[in-house]
Amino acid sequence: MKFLRKLLSGIFLPLLMLCAVHHEADAQQVAVKTNALMWAAMTPNIGFEIVTGEHTSVDLGAFGHVRPYGIDSRIIGLQPEFRFWFNGRPMIREFIGIGALMTIYDITLKNNVYDGDAIGLGITGGYVFSLGKRWNLELSGSFGLVYFNQKKYYSNDNYDDYFVNEAVMTNAQGYKMCPVDLGVTFTYIIK
């Protein structure tokens, strides 16, 4: 948990400060969004996107679930992202971005339990279609490097064996190259 708090303050807070920077107040756009692919995986999610310049925006998404489809799984996470829009008008057409993934999880698959946290950094690409004056459809994907720090054990292990002097021991950590995000996202532009 301390690991994730340090990473959140190192990545998440600077991205929030980018949100505060914008060129003209009357050109500021704000949108609320949700990823349909996550809903299909029974993972409620919500995101906000704020235009920060003529070609830039900052996107912040949050997601989580408890026992989707009866699977013993609990996840909560954040996905901040800085985007560059090629056409000179944010929130429409093609973009690239640098995004992060921060998550805490406790998942049981068959007899294996994975309890830990992860953080990742990836490159995103996407395209946004206008569905009307205020509605957009975004298709996006991100690939990057994810660092994980977890306790991995079998479900019938003695969980107390993973404590030393009242501190929880992790027994698995490392890096993986993998998809960081995949989205079919509906966006409503508030202003």
C-alpha positions in Angstrom: 0.0 0.0 0.0 2.9 2.4 0.8 4.3 1.5 -2.6 1.2 2.6 -4.4 0.8 5.8 -2.4 4.4 6.9 -3.3 3.7 6.1 -7.0 0.4 7.9 -6.9 2.0 11.1 -5.6 4.8 10.8 -8.1 2.6 10.4 -11.2 -1.0 11.2 -10.4 -0.4 14.6 -8.8 1.7 16.0 -11.6 -0.9 15.0 -14.1 -3.6 16.7 -12.0 -1.5 19.9 -12.1 -1.5 19.7 -15.9 -5.3 19.8 -15.7 -5.1 23.2 -14.1 -3.1 24.6 -17.0 -5.2 25.9 -19.9 -4.9 28.7 -22.5 -8.3 30.3 -22.6 -11.1 29.8 -20.1 -13.9 30.1 -22.7 -12.3 27.3 -24.9 -12.1 24.9 -21.9 -14.0 21.7 -22.6 -14.9 19.1 -20.0 -16.3 15.6 -20.7 -17.5 12.7 -18.7 -16.9 9.2 -20.2 -17.3 5.5 -19.6 -15.6 2.5 -21.2 -18.1 -0.1 -22.5 -15.5 -2.9 -22.6 -15.0 -2.6 -18.9 -18.8 -2.7 -18.3 -18.9 -5.9 -20.4 -16.3 -7.3 -17.9 -18.6 -6.1 -15.0 -16.2 -3.4 -14.0 -17.9 -0.1 -13.4 -15.8 2.9 -14.5 -16.0 6.6 -15.0 -13.6 9.1 -16.6 -13.2 12.8 -17.1 -11.3 14.6 -19.8 -10.3 18.2 -19.7 -8.9 20.2 -22.6 -5.6 21.9 -21.5 -4.5 23.5 -24.8 -5.1 23.7 -28.5 -3.7 20.2 -29.1 -3.8 18.7 -25.6 -6.0 17.2 -23.0 -5.8 15.3 -19.7 -7.9 12.2 -19.1 -8.5 10.6 -15.7 -10.4 7.3 -15.4 -11.3 5.3 -12.3 -12.6 1.7 -12.2 -13.2 -1.1 -9.8 -15.2 -4.3 -9.3 -16.0 -6.9 -6.7 -16.8 -10.5 -7.8 -17.6 -10.0 -11.5 -19.5 -13.0 -12.9 -19.0 -14.8 -9.5 -15.2 -14.8 -9.9 -13.4 -14.1 -6.6 -11.8 -10.8 -7.6 -11.6 -7.3 -6.2 -9.9 -4.5 -8.1 -9.7 -0.7 -7.8 -7.6 1.5 -10.1 -6.8 4.8 -11.7 -5.8 5.6 -15.2 -4.5 9.1 -15.8 -3.4 10.1 -19.3 -1.9 13.1 -21.2 -3.1 13.3 -24.8 -1.9 15.1 -27.9 -4.6 15.6 -30.7 -3.3 15.9 -34.3 -6.1 17.9 -35.8 -5.9 21.0 -33.6 -9.2 20.3 -31.9 -9.1 18.1 -28.8 -11.7 15.3 -28.2 -12.2 14.6 -31.9 -10.3 12.4 -34.5 -6.9 10.9 -33.9 -4.7 11.2 -30.8 -1.6 9.7 -29.1 -1.0 9.8 -25.4 1.1 8.8 -22.4 -0.9 7.0 -19.8 -0.4 5.4 -16.5 -2.2 2.5 -14.7 -2.3 2.3 -10.9 -4.3 -0.6 -9.3 -4.8 -2.6 -6.1 -6.1 -6.1 -6.6 -7.0 -9.4 -4.8 -7.8 -12.1 -7.3 -8.3 -15.9 -6.9 -8.0 -18.0 -10.1 -8.5 -21.7 -9.5 -6.4 -22.3 -6.4 -4.0 -19.4 -7.0 -4.4 -16.1 -5.0 -2.8 -12.8 -6.3 -2.9 -10.0 -3.8 -1.0 -6.8 -4.5 -0.7 -3.6 -6.4 0.7 -2.7 -9.8 1.7 0.5 -11.7 2.3 0.8 -15.4 3.2 3.4 -18.0 2.2 3.0 -21.7 1.7 4.7 -25.0 -1.9 5.1 -26.2 -3.3 5.7 -29.6 -6.9 6.2 -30.5 -9.6 7.8 -32.7 -12.7 9.6 -31.7 -15.9 9.7 -33.8 -18.5 12.5 -33.3 -21.9 11.1 -32.6 -23.6 14.5 -32.3 -23.1 17.9 -30.7 -22.2 16.5 -27.3 -21.7 12.7 -27.8 -18.5 11.0 -29.0 -17.3 7.4 -29.5 -13.7 6.7 -28.7 -11.7 3.6 -29.8 -8.3 3.4 -28.1 -5.6 1.0 -27.0 -2.5 1.3 -24.9 0.6 -0.9 -24.5 3.3 -0.5 -21.9 5.4 -1.7 -19.0 3.7 -2.8 -15.8 5.5 -3.3 -12.4 3.7 -5.5 -9.9 4.4 -6.2 -6.2 2.2 -9.0 -4.8 1.7 -11.9 -2.5 1.1 -15.0 -4.5 0.0 -18.2 -2.7 -2.4 -21.1 -2.9 -5.9 -20.7 -1.5 -5.3 -23.4 1.1 -2.0 -22.0 2.4 -1.7 -20.6 5.9 -2.1 -16.9 5.2 -0.2 -16.1 8.5 3.0 -17.4 6.9 3.1 -14.3 4.8 3.6 -12.0 7.9 7.0 -11.2 9.4 6.9 -9.0 12.6 3.4 -7.9 11.7 4.5 -6.7 8.2 3.1 -8.4 5.1 5.7 -10.0 2.9 5.5 -10.0 -0.8 6.9 -13.0 -2.6 6.4 -12.0 -6.3 7.4 -8.8 -8.0 8.5 -7.9 -11.5 7.8 -6.2 -14.8 5.6 -7.3 -17.7 5.1 -5.8 -21.1 1.4 -5.9 -21.8 -1.7 -4.0 -22.8 -2.4 -1.2 -20.3 -5.8 -0.3 -21.6 -8.3 -1.1 -24.3 -11.4 1.0 -24.8 -14.6 1.5 -26.6 -15.6 4.6 -24.7 -18.7 6.8 -24.8 -18.1 10.5 -24.1 -20.5 13.2 -23.1 -19.1 16.7 -23.5 -20.4 18.8 -20.6 -19.2 22.2 -21.8 
